[in-house]
Amino acid sequence: MMAIGLHLGGTTVDGFAHIKRKPMDQAAASLVDGFAGFVGDCGKSRSSRSEVEQPLMQQSANLVVGATNLRQILKRTVKESKAKLNICTSFSTAASASAVATTPPQLPPFDHDPKPYTGKMQYLFDENGRRYLDAFAGIVTVSCGHCHPDVLNAIFEQSKLLQHATTIYLHHAIADFAEALASKMPGNLKVVYFVNSGTEANELAMLMARLYTGNLGMIALRNAYHGGSSGTIGLTALNTWKYPIPQGEIHHVVNPDPYHGSFGSDAARYAQDLQDHIDFGTSGKVAGFIAETIQGVGGAVELAPGYLKLVYDIVRKAGGVCIADEVQTGFGRTGSHYWGFETQGVIPDIVTMAKGIGNGLPLGAVVTTPEIANVMAQKIQFNTFGGNPVCSAGGLAVLRVIDKERRQAHCADVGSHLLGRLRTLQERHDIIGDVRGRGLMVGMELVTDRKEKTPAKAETAVLFEKLRDFLVDALDYSMSKL
């Protein structure tokens, strides 16, 4: 499967603390409009990579000439106005369009003198100071923007007071963060364990499941990614990430993929496959089931509607617990909900999270019920760095920024617009086989044959290379039209 994940930083597209969402919709529109040209060229020839590259290289030459002129205009504009940019929205209503024409929305001043290899909000800068729009958000991690001032301030202030303390010792920063995080959870998910990464979180969740149930067998989905440690490699079901080592009592069932799956969007048939696996492939008892609501590494694959509700019932009847991996889908990224599992109408027994929780800090967490957490009291359980005061202060600041700046609503607004524009491109270009996702966790899959859904590997490889320049040029183009 070859998919282009347009995660758009879980909210870094807007970048600034008080930015208006409409201008960023325009930026997203410009990205999609420029992207159409590359997709169209990719779709013209599918026999070999060289045939695909030729039209793209011709178009790239034209773009370079245009981009050079645009950059010269932009440089003059920047020198005169210190990057105080106004972006007009071209897709607003007729009434708002006239208002925009007279007093266009403004971005806050962006007086930033970049140093080599730095980041500022939605931008990254290379060794020559060249600016890039970070549409990947550090692998779906930067949830508030690079070097967000509120998050940095919280880190700096805590660092001046106390930098390190383990979870053995009570510190108010850890307690404040845990309380704020638990308040975001539904049901009885009230006990928080802090770790350093999503891999660690999933390791701990698997340990909890096995201790609590007394069973060993874990069930995961094909095409899933849950980490790269010796334990979580077993849960992961993508051979790109797996080494030839024993993976223990772990079983993988058919993935409920509406696009590639054997049963389309029929959640009941996928659930029956899991039931059959328990009946014929296990003792009849399992420790737990783990799944991402939208598979990130697997290509932004959203599970068939209603699947988790059916599967959670089956797993619990088999004595297991249900684990939601929210490492990528959590913290409002889906737009419609704060947590990905809420889109399926379920409440898990254990929730794991990382990435967006810390906006780049090495931070992860496991949240579960008091009943399940009680099994950890059998032995001493602590983490040297997990929940340290600095990361806890930073994590709490992230939660506050997400709420204060309405990042979840932003994901919904810009994500729905982006999905709509990508689907318009899909109607025009046969090479786009599927557009999928929610909010700002979006994927687009390129194929050489829509009926057979054959991955367009050569075209995708070329497109990846072209997008490195395209993202910069499209942004320059948008601003030159002011």
RAPEBEL-V902747 format. One line per field, one symbol per residue. ss: DSSP state (2 for helix, 1 for strand, 0 for the rest). psi: psi as a letter, one per 40 degrees, with the letter a starting at -180 (. if undefined). Layout:
ss->???
psi->???
This chain:
ss->00111002222000000000222222222222222222222222000022222222222222222222222222222222200001000000022222222200010000000000011110111000001110002222000001002222222222222000000000022222222222000000001111100222222222222222200001111000000000022220002220000000011110001000000000222222222222222000000111110110000011100022222222222000111110000000000000022222000001111022200000011111022222222200000000002222222222222222002222222222222222222222000111111100111111111000011022222222222222222222222200
psi->hhihhgdffeeedddidfiiddddddddddddddddddddddedhediddddddddddddddddddddddddddddddddeffgihhiheeiidddddddddgiiiiihgghghiifiihbeiihaeeehhihgeeffffdheeihfhdddddddddddedhdhhiedhhidddddddddddeeiiafgehhhhaeiddddddddddddddddeidhihiiieiheieiddedddhfhedehigiheaghihihhghddeidebegdddddddddddddeeaeeiidihiiidhhcdeffhhihhedddddddddddeeiihhhhfddeifededdididddeefihidhhiiacedefeighiihhaiddddddeedahhihddheiddddddddddddddddefddddddddddddddddddddddhddhdihiaibfgiihhhiehddefhhgdddddddddddddddddddddddee.
